[in-house]
Amino acid sequence: MESGPAIFAGTAFALFGAGLLVWTGVRTLHRAPVALGVGPAAAAVMATGFGVVSLALGVWCFGRL
């Protein structure tokens, strides 16, 4: 009964984190801006950090099952 919300949250966090990491990687490889109005290095580091944290939260949610 209580595993439903954990599965939903884990899926949402994991998909968002993986998508953010892929998107950041593609934008960085094409030398396109990751975020407008921010330095390229800072934007890439912050986006990668948020992607890793989100992916880790998804893994943690799945681990709680």
C-alpha positions in Angstrom: 0.0 0.0 0.0 2.7 2.5 0.9 5.0 1.5 -2.0 2.9 3.4 -4.5 4.0 6.9 -3.6 7.6 5.7 -3.3 7.5 4.2 -6.8 6.0 7.4 -8.2 8.5 9.7 -6.5 11.4 7.4 -7.4 10.4 7.4 -11.0 9.9 11.1 -11.1 13.2 11.9 -9.5 15.1 9.4 -11.6 13.6 10.5 -14.9 14.2 14.2 -14.1 17.8 13.6 -12.9 18.7 11.4 -15.9 17.0 13.8 -18.3 18.8 16.8 -16.8 22.2 15.0 -17.0 21.7 14.0 -20.6 20.5 17.5 -21.6 23.4 19.1 -19.8 25.9 16.8 -21.5 24.4 17.4 -25.0 24.4 21.2 -24.5 27.9 21.1 -23.2 29.2 19.0 -26.1 27.6 21.3 -28.6 29.1 24.3 -26.8 25.6 25.7 -26.4 24.6 27.6 -23.3 23.2 25.5 -20.5 21.5 28.5 -18.9 21.0 32.0 -20.2 22.6 34.8 -18.3 25.0 32.6 -16.3 28.6 31.7 -17.0 29.0 28.5 -18.9 31.1 26.7 -16.4 28.9 27.6 -13.4 25.7 26.6 -15.3 27.1 23.3 -16.3 28.3 22.5 -12.8 25.0 23.5 -11.1 22.9 21.6 -13.7 25.1 18.5 -13.3 24.9 18.8 -9.5 21.1 19.1 -9.5 20.9 16.2 -11.9 23.1 14.0 -9.7 21.2 14.9 -6.6 17.8 14.2 -8.2 19.0 10.9 -9.6 20.3 10.0 -6.1 17.0 10.8 -4.6 15.3 8.6 -7.1 17.6 5.7 -6.2 17.0 6.4 -2.5 13.2 6.2 -3.0 13.5 2.9 -4.8 15.8 1.7 -2.0 13.1 2.4 0.5 10.8 -0.2 -1.1 
